[in-house]
Amino acid sequence: EVLIGHNNRFCGFGNIEDSAGNTLFGKLSCTKDPEEAAKVISLDTANIIRILAPHTIVIECSRFPDSSVERLISALAKNLEREHRFTKETLPEFIGTGQHICHAHRGIAMKMREMWIKQVIHNT
């Protein structure tokens, strides 16, 4: 999920359409296996990494049980390295969250952003 989108609103990464009009959520609905899901989202994730260069990507995964989220992240990182020429050093950190509290990462991200801005202002 891209945290800041149009007009500083949250932007659902899974709702972005590809050239054929398919959404990432739609493509993921066809698989129940975390490793297969990693293959499906690797190109979209690679493009986001190349364009936005995020330090961290939070994967909130309600399709799989919490134990499978780590398998998804591991398979995604391996696929990005193998198929999209990233290295461990050029990949962002991946954090997986389960389905206990939907969109819980948003509040944390916004608070961290506010703290960072205050620190930047204080140091200038």
C-alpha positions in Angstrom: 0.0 0.0 0.0 1.4 3.4 -1.0 0.7 5.5 2.1 0.4 8.9 0.5 -1.4 9.1 -2.8 -3.5 11.7 -4.7 -4.3 14.7 -2.5 -2.3 13.1 0.4 -4.8 10.3 0.7 -4.0 6.7 1.3 -3.7 4.8 -1.9 -4.5 1.1 -2.1 -1.6 -0.6 -4.0 -3.8 -3.6 -4.6 -6.4 -1.5 -6.5 -4.0 -0.2 -9.1 -4.9 -1.6 -12.5 -2.4 -3.1 -15.0 -2.6 -2.4 -18.8 -5.3 -5.2 -19.1 -7.5 -3.6 -16.4 -6.7 -6.3 -13.8 -6.1 -5.3 -10.2 -3.5 -6.9 -8.0 -6.2 -8.0 -5.6 -8.0 -9.6 -8.6 -4.9 -11.5 -9.6 -4.3 -12.7 -6.1 -7.8 -14.1 -5.8 -6.8 -16.9 -8.0 -4.2 -18.4 -5.6 -4.1 -19.7 -2.1 -0.4 -20.5 -2.0 2.0 -17.8 -0.6 4.8 -18.8 -3.0 2.5 -18.5 -6.0 1.2 -15.2 -4.6 4.8 -13.9 -4.4 5.2 -14.6 -8.1 2.0 -12.8 -8.9 2.9 -9.6 -7.0 6.7 -9.5 -7.8 6.5 -7.5 -11.0 4.1 -4.9 -9.4 6.4 -4.8 -6.3 9.5 -4.4 -8.4 8.0 -1.5 -10.3 7.0 0.3 -7.0 10.5 -0.2 -5.7 12.1 1.2 -8.8 9.8 4.2 -9.0 9.3 5.1 -5.3 12.5 3.6 -3.7 10.7 2.9 -0.4 12.8 2.0 2.7 10.0 -0.3 4.0 7.0 -2.1 2.4 4.3 -3.3 4.8 2.4 -6.2 3.5 -1.0 -6.5 5.2 -2.2 -9.9 4.2 -5.7 -11.0 5.0 -5.7 -13.8 2.3 -3.3 -16.0 4.3 -3.0 -17.0 7.9 -0.3 -15.1 9.9 2.1 -18.0 9.6 2.0 -17.8 5.8 2.8 -14.1 5.6 6.4 -14.8 6.4 6.5 -17.4 3.6 5.0 -14.9 1.3 7.6 -12.3 2.2 10.5 -14.7 1.9 9.3 -16.0 -1.5 8.8 -12.4 -2.7 12.3 -11.3 -1.7 13.8 -14.4 -3.5 11.7 -13.8 -6.6 12.7 -10.1 -6.7 16.4 -11.1 -6.5 16.2 -13.9 -9.0 13.8 -12.4 -11.6 14.1 -8.7 -11.2 17.9 -8.3 -10.4 17.6 -6.8 -7.0 20.1 -7.6 -4.3 19.6 -7.9 -0.5 21.1 -4.5 -0.2 18.8 -2.8 -2.8 15.6 -4.4 -1.5 13.5 -2.5 1.0 12.6 -4.0 4.3 9.4 -6.1 4.2 7.2 -6.1 7.2 4.2 -8.5 7.3 1.1 -7.9 9.3 -1.7 -10.3 9.7 -5.4 -9.8 9.6 -6.0 -8.9 13.3 -6.3 -5.2 12.9 -7.0 -4.0 9.4 -4.9 -1.1 8.2 -3.1 -0.8 11.6 0.1 0.2 9.9 -1.3 3.5 8.7 -1.4 5.2 12.1 2.2 4.0 12.9 3.5 5.3 9.5 1.8 8.7 9.9 3.1 9.1 13.4 6.7 8.2 12.3 6.4 10.7 9.4 5.3 13.4 11.8 8.3 12.6 14.1 10.7 12.7 11.1 9.4 16.1 9.9 9.7 17.5 13.4 13.3 16.2 13.6 14.1 17.7 10.2 12.7 21.1 11.2 14.5 21.0 14.5 17.8 20.2 12.9 17.6 23.0 10.2 
